[in-house]
Amino acid sequence: MAQIVWTEPALNELDEIAEFIALDKFDVARKLVQSVFSRVEQLKHQPKSGRVPPELPRKSIYREVIVGPCRVFYRIEKSKIIIIYVIRSERMLRKFILEDRAELRK
């Protein structure tokens, strides 16, 4: 079973998305955060269940899970799943952010 490791920027991004939603619908924001954490926890047992983001090459080391309206990007490092980036699904992926955050983990 893999260990889930959230990066601080990824947690901050999820928090910002939830705060924005909570301005109008607090319960929806709370449920979103619970759903994201629940889906990410499933990666412990099936780390490759996320898809390779369509913006990246097929052999990319990065994967994503979608929990509407969020895209959660991660990579697998041995027995760890590193949660690197969280964005709203309508936003474009900034590939350089994945690479920059991966460098911070080394």
Backbone torsions as a table, in degrees:
resi	resn	phi	psi	omega
1	MET	NA	134.0	-178.0
2	ALA	-83.4	156.8	176.7
3	GLN	-98.3	135.9	177.2
4	ILE	-91.3	128.9	177.2
5	VAL	-125.7	116.0	176.7
6	TRP	-90.9	131.7	172.5
7	THR	-79.6	154.1	179.4
8	GLU	-60.2	-44.7	178.2
9	PRO	-59.0	-39.0	179.7
10	ALA	-64.5	-42.3	176.8
11	LEU	-63.4	-40.7	178.5
12	ASN	-63.4	-39.9	179.5
13	GLU	-65.4	-42.7	177.2
14	LEU	-62.8	-40.5	178.6
15	ASP	-62.2	-42.4	179.3
16	GLU	-63.9	-41.5	178.1
17	ILE	-63.3	-45.7	-179.9
18	ALA	-64.3	-40.9	179.1
19	GLU	-62.0	-40.4	179.4
20	PHE	-64.0	-44.9	179.4
21	ILE	-65.4	-37.9	-177.3
22	ALA	-65.2	-20.1	177.3
23	LEU	-57.9	-33.9	179.6
24	ASP	-108.4	-34.7	-172.4
25	LYS	-141.6	86.8	-176.8
26	PHE	-59.0	-45.2	-177.7
27	ASP	-63.8	-36.2	178.5
28	VAL	-66.1	-40.9	178.8
29	ALA	-63.4	-43.8	179.1
30	ARG	-62.2	-43.9	179.2
31	LYS	-65.4	-36.2	178.1
32	LEU	-61.8	-49.1	-179.5
33	VAL	-60.6	-43.5	177.7
34	GLN	-60.8	-41.8	-179.9
35	SER	-65.4	-40.5	179.1
36	VAL	-63.5	-48.7	-179.5
37	PHE	-63.3	-38.1	179.0
38	SER	-64.5	-45.0	-179.9
39	ARG	-65.7	-41.7	178.8
40	VAL	-63.6	-38.8	178.1
41	GLU	-59.7	-32.1	178.7
42	GLN	-64.0	-23.6	179.0
43	LEU	-65.0	-22.4	177.5
44	LYS	-54.7	-38.3	-175.9
45	HIS	-95.4	-25.3	-179.2
46	GLN	-137.5	71.9	-173.9
47	PRO	-61.5	-26.5	-179.1
48	LYS	-94.2	13.1	-178.5
49	SER	-73.0	-19.7	174.8
50	GLY	-75.2	158.8	-179.8
51	ARG	-93.6	160.5	170.8
52	VAL	-74.9	127.8	-179.1
53	PRO	-56.3	136.1	-176.6
54	PRO	-61.3	-21.9	179.4
55	GLU	-76.4	-12.9	-174.7
56	LEU	-107.6	160.5	177.6
57	PRO	-61.0	151.8	-177.2
58	ARG	-57.1	-29.1	-177.9
59	LYS	-97.1	24.3	-179.1
60	SER	-63.7	150.6	175.7
61	ILE	-83.6	-7.1	-178.0
62	TYR	-98.0	147.6	177.8
63	ARG	-135.0	168.4	178.2
64	GLU	-144.4	152.4	167.7
65	VAL	-121.8	147.7	-178.7
66	ILE	-113.1	125.2	173.9
67	VAL	-129.5	91.9	-172.4
68	GLY	-45.2	130.1	5.5
69	PRO	-96.2	27.6	-174.9
70	CYS	-108.2	147.3	167.7
71	ARG	-113.2	125.6	-177.6
72	VAL	-112.9	116.4	-176.7
73	PHE	-99.6	140.3	-178.9
74	TYR	-149.4	167.5	170.7
75	ARG	-137.3	156.3	-178.3
76	ILE	-103.4	126.6	177.4
77	GLU	-126.9	102.0	-178.4
78	LYS	54.6	-113.2	-178.2
79	SER	-102.3	21.7	179.0
80	LYS	-121.5	146.7	171.9
81	ILE	-114.1	114.4	-176.4
82	ILE	-97.9	116.2	177.4
83	ILE	-85.1	115.0	-168.9
84	ILE	-102.1	-37.1	-166.3
85	TYR	-153.7	138.2	175.4
86	VAL	-131.1	126.7	176.5
87	ILE	-136.4	163.1	171.7
88	ARG	-70.2	144.0	-172.7
89	SER	-63.6	-24.0	-180.0
90	GLU	-81.6	-9.4	179.6
91	ARG	-85.0	152.1	178.3
92	MET	-79.4	142.3	176.5
93	LEU	-71.7	131.3	173.7
94	ARG	-99.8	101.0	-173.8
95	LYS	-56.5	-36.0	-177.3
96	PHE	-63.8	-26.8	179.7
97	ILE	-66.5	-40.8	178.0
98	LEU	-59.5	-45.5	-178.2
99	GLU	-66.7	-43.1	178.9
100	ASP	-60.9	-42.8	-178.7
101	ARG	-71.4	-32.5	176.5
102	ALA	-65.3	-37.4	178.7
103	GLU	-66.3	-34.8	179.4
104	LEU	-64.8	-27.7	-177.4
105	ARG	-78.9	-15.0	-176.0
106	LYS	-84.2	NA	NA
